[in-house]
Amino acid sequence: MRTPDATPRPLIVEDGLVLFAGSYLLFHLGGQILRAMPLPAALPDLGQWIFIAAPVLIFLRLRRLNVRDSLRLRAPSAGHLLWSMVLAAGVIALTIVYMGFQDGLLEQFAWYREHRASWQERLTAVSWQQMIWLLFTVAVTPAICEEMLFRGAVTGALAKHLSTARTCVLVGVMFGLFHSDPLQLLPTALLGMLLTWLALRTGSLVPCILFHLIFNGVTLAMHRWVPEEAVSFEMEVGLLRALTLGGAAVTMAALWGLWPRAPRELDHTPAGRAPTGAQNATGVNAS
């Protein structure tokens, strides 16, 4: 009697699309259900762990795939970590400029003022205990859960079958759509494309998590300690010029620092079999 082949099939493009669609529905519909139920107030804030991270892990386990390889849970080089932090600093400065111009264009509309006020209320902490909880739910949680899904499983599924450019664009667009905010679709999609490129360039999920953590953490800190008018459309011309030129220079420097490092080859080895070659061109262990 012939036994079925138990060798796990590598992720394909359709797997990435299914993971995105399933996580989108689980997170947004499940989150609404949690908020409507008489549950502890903190539970809905853990929705990304319940509806994003857990389903990704379950999906990979059901497929008998190696979680560590599928999610790129590899140790990055010190240089990749350093340049990722520099890149985050440059992108944060450019994002402040972008948001300032967006405020200037849309401030006249009441719906925009209400939208911005709702976000400010969500990110406002009146005590250190609330600030720590916000840091966990707004910065740490998305940095881990969203990167597991988008730069881990989804990118891994697409990158083996599509070019780097197409993978970055497609994952970035999905990342923007996932946040369900039309006002933030463009910047979030661009950020997703950059993070996808970073994952492919470094071969590790860790720089993406670090970048995401810094970006969200600084955003939260600015809502807590920086006056709104200081970074609005009416900010001082000198500050606007410094943020624009400085942010662009820092971003380009970080991209230059990352660019010479050859991208790690994607592992096509079936789970459970050691990859050929212990190191890549950068000298970083590929396993």
FENMOGI-V830371 format. One record per residue. N is the residue number from 1. RES is the residue in one small letter. SS is DSSP state (alpha for helix, beta for strand, coil for the rest). D_LAST is the distance of its C-alpha to the last C-alpha in whole Angstrom. Layout:
N,RES,SS,D_LAST  N,RES,SS,D_LAST
//
This chain:
1,m,coil,36  2,r,coil,33  3,t,coil,30  4,p,coil,28  5,d,coil,25  6,a,coil,23  7,t,coil,20  8,p,coil,18  9,r,coil,19  10,p,coil,17  11,l,coil,18  12,i,coil,21  13,v,alpha,23  14,e,alpha,26  15,d,alpha,23  16,g,alpha,22  17,l,alpha,26  18,v,alpha,27  19,l,alpha,24  20,f,alpha,26  21,a,alpha,30  22,g,alpha,29  23,s,alpha,28  24,y,alpha,30  25,l,alpha,33  26,l,alpha,32  27,f,alpha,31  28,h,alpha,35  29,l,alpha,37  30,g,alpha,35  31,g,alpha,36  32,q,alpha,39  33,i,alpha,40  34,l,alpha,39  35,r,alpha,41  36,a,alpha,44  37,m,coil,44  38,p,coil,45  39,l,coil,42  40,p,coil,41  41,a,coil,41  42,a,coil,37  43,l,alpha,36  44,p,alpha,36  45,d,alpha,34  46,l,alpha,31  47,g,alpha,31  48,q,alpha,28  49,w,alpha,26  50,i,alpha,28  51,f,alpha,28  52,i,alpha,25  53,a,alpha,22  54,a,alpha,23  55,p,alpha,24  56,v,alpha,21  57,l,alpha,19  58,i,alpha,22  59,f,alpha,22  60,l,alpha,18  61,r,alpha,19  62,l,alpha,22  63,r,coil,20  64,r,coil,18  65,l,coil,15  66,n,coil,11  67,v,alpha,12  68,r,alpha,9  69,d,alpha,8  70,s,alpha,11  71,l,coil,12  72,r,coil,9  73,l,coil,9  74,r,coil,7  75,a,coil,9  76,p,coil,11  77,s,coil,13  78,a,alpha,17  79,g,alpha,18  80,h,alpha,16  81,l,alpha,18  82,l,alpha,21  83,w,alpha,22  84,s,alpha,21  85,m,alpha,24  86,v,alpha,26  87,l,alpha,25  88,a,alpha,26  89,a,alpha,29  90,g,alpha,31  91,v,alpha,30  92,i,alpha,32  93,a,alpha,35  94,l,alpha,35  95,t,alpha,35  96,i,alpha,38  97,v,alpha,40  98,y,alpha,39  99,m,alpha,40  100,g,alpha,43  101,f,alpha,44  102,q,alpha,44  103,d,alpha,46  104,g,alpha,49  105,l,alpha,49  106,l,alpha,49  107,e,coil,50  108,q,coil,54  109,f,coil,52  110,a,alpha,53  111,w,alpha,50  112,y,alpha,48  113,r,alpha,49  114,e,alpha,49  115,h,alpha,45  116,r,alpha,44  117,a,alpha,46  118,s,alpha,44  119,w,alpha,41  120,q,alpha,43  121,e,alpha,44  122,r,alpha,40  123,l,coil,39  124,t,coil,42  125,a,coil,41  126,v,coil,45  127,s,coil,43  128,w,alpha,40  129,q,alpha,39  130,q,alpha,39  131,m,alpha,37  132,i,alpha,34  133,w,alpha,34  134,l,alpha,34  135,l,alpha,31  136,f,alpha,29  137,t,alpha,31  138,v,alpha,31  139,a,alpha,28  140,v,alpha,25  141,t,alpha,26  142,p,alpha,25  143,a,alpha,23  144,i,alpha,20  145,c,alpha,22  146,e,alpha,23  147,e,alpha,19  148,m,alpha,18  149,l,alpha,20  150,f,alpha,20  151,r,alpha,17  152,g,alpha,15  153,a,alpha,17  154,v,alpha,20  155,t,alpha,18  156,g,alpha,15  157,a,alpha,18  158,l,alpha,20  159,a,alpha,18  160,k,coil,17  161,h,coil,21  162,l,coil,23  163,s,coil,23  164,t,alpha,21  165,a,alpha,25  166,r,alpha,26  167,t,alpha,22  168,c,alpha,23  169,v,alpha,27  170,l,alpha,27  171,v,alpha,24  172,g,alpha,26  173,v,alpha,29  174,m,alpha,28  175,f,alpha,27  176,g,alpha,31  177,l,alpha,32  178,f,alpha,30  179,h,coil,32  180,s,coil,36  181,d,coil,37  182,p,alpha,39  183,l,alpha,40  184,q,alpha,36  185,l,alpha,35  186,l,alpha,35  187,p,alpha,33  188,t,alpha,31  189,a,alpha,30  190,l,alpha,29  191,l,alpha,27  192,g,alpha,25  193,m,alpha,25  194,l,alpha,24  195,l,alpha,21  196,t,alpha,20  197,w,alpha,20  198,l,alpha,18  199,a,alpha,15  200,l,alpha,15  201,r,alpha,16  202,t,alpha,13  203,g,coil,10  204,s,coil,10  205,l,coil,13  206,v,alpha,14  207,p,alpha,16  208,c,alpha,18  209,i,alpha,19  210,l,alpha,20  211,f,alpha,22  212,h,alpha,24  213,l,alpha,24  214,i,alpha,26  215,f,alpha,28  216,n,alpha,29  217,g,alpha,30  218,v,alpha,32  219,t,alpha,34  220,l,alpha,35  221,a,alpha,36  222,m,alpha,38  223,h,alpha,40  224,r,alpha,41  225,w,alpha,42  226,v,coil,43  227,p,coil,46  228,e,alpha,46  229,e,alpha,48  230,a,alpha,46  231,v,alpha,44  232,s,coil,46  233,f,coil,47  234,e,coil,50  235,m,coil,48  236,e,coil,49  237,v,alpha,49  238,g,alpha,48  239,l,alpha,45  240,l,alpha,44  241,r,alpha,44  242,a,alpha,42  243,l,alpha,39  244,t,alpha,39  245,l,alpha,39  246,g,alpha,37  247,g,alpha,34  248,a,alpha,34  249,a,alpha,34  250,v,alpha,31  251,t,alpha,29  252,m,alpha,30  253,a,alpha,29  254,a,alpha,25  255,l,alpha,25  256,w,alpha,26  257,g,alpha,23  258,l,alpha,20  259,w,alpha,22  260,p,coil,21  261,r,coil,18  262,a,coil,16  263,p,coil,14  264,r,coil,11  265,e,coil,11  266,l,coil,11  267,d,coil,9  268,h,coil,12  269,t,coil,11  270,p,coil,13  271,a,coil,12  272,g,coil,11  273,r,coil,11  274,a,coil,8  275,p,coil,7  276,t,coil,10  277,g,coil,9  278,a,coil,7  279,q,beta,8  280,n,coil,10  281,a,coil,13  282,t,coil,13  283,g,coil,12  284,v,coil,9  285,n,beta,6  286,a,coil,4  287,s,coil,0
//
